[in-house]
Amino acid sequence: MKIHKEGRRILFFTLLALLAVNLVLFRVNARHATFNQIFAGISVLVFLTLLQFFRSPARRLFTHEDLITAPADGKVVVIENVQETEYFNDERKQISIFMSPINVHITRNPISGIVRYFKYHPGNYLVAWHPKSSTKNERTTVVVESEAGPLVLFRQIAGAMARRIVWYVNEGDEVNQGEEFGFIKFGSRVDIFVPLDTDIRVQLGEKVKGGQTIIAQLKTESPSLF
């Protein structure tokens, strides 16, 4: 199993700390062997939990110029028309994907194109399903002019547990569908905003995989697979 670069430092120092504590316990608390063994078992579980969180599984990515793929692993929790006020200042379709602690937390470009807008917003840490988390929480906003033409906006949003958002894109960058654009440490959610005439291809509650699941199709005059 490949470990994502964002987790290697955390895993290394966590392993050192757990080993040190366990060695000290087995030396100075030798009379309480049962307690030491229970603590050792808990230490293993903690490390394995972190290990699975930072995993980076190999993916066979799906790419097509007018098809939008899921930007993250998780569950679709929002599909609705909303007023987008940061960039478009008009009505858009919003699709939100909630990432639980057991999901892979890599975030991927949902479409290929040019980054026309990027902004990092410091903010709060409301639970990810809170209606105001999309505009009040720590987040990044990316707008990509897709190869098919329409602009697509997507956001990484921190949650109650997620306290660190990492991104790898800047304005003017050319991005490829399915490639990593960031990582949300300890999970949260990703929002996508598309034109109203976009054909949504997922349903509420559906589980999706980043870079593989088709979540929407942009309305264009170009040939499509569908």
ZIBELLIN-V718036 format. One line per field, one symbol per residue. ss: DSSP state (2 for helix, 1 for strand, 0 for the rest). phi: phi as a letter, one per 40 degrees, with the letter a starting at -180 (. if undefined). burial: + if it has 9 or more other ideal C-beta (glycine too) atoms within 8 Angstrom, else -. A space follows every 10 residues. Layout:
ss = ???
phi = ???
burial = ???
//
This chain:
ss = 0010222222 2222222222 2222222200 0022222222 2222222222 2220100000 0000001110 0001111111 1111000001 1111111100 0000011100 0011111111 1001000000 0022221011 1111110000 1111111100 0001111000 0001100001 1111100111 1111000011 0000001100 0001111000 000000
phi = .cbcccbccc cccccccccc ccccccccbc cbcccccccc cccccccccc cccccbccbc ccbacbbcbd cacibcbaaa cbccbcbcfa cbcbbbbcbc dcccbcbbcc acibccaaac bcacbcdccc dcccbbcdab bbbbcccchc cbbabcbcbc ccbabbbbba dgccbbdgcc biabcggiab bbbbdccccc bbbdgccbbc gbccbabcca cccbcb
burial = --++-+++-+ +--++--+-- ++--+---+- ----++--++ --+--++--+ +-+++---+- ++--++++++ +++++++++- -+-+---+-- -++++++++- --++++++++ +++++-++-- --+-++-+-- --++-+++++ ++++-+-+-+ +++++++++- -+--+++-+- ----+-++++ ++++++++++ +++++--+-+ -+-----+++ ++++++++-+ ---+--
//
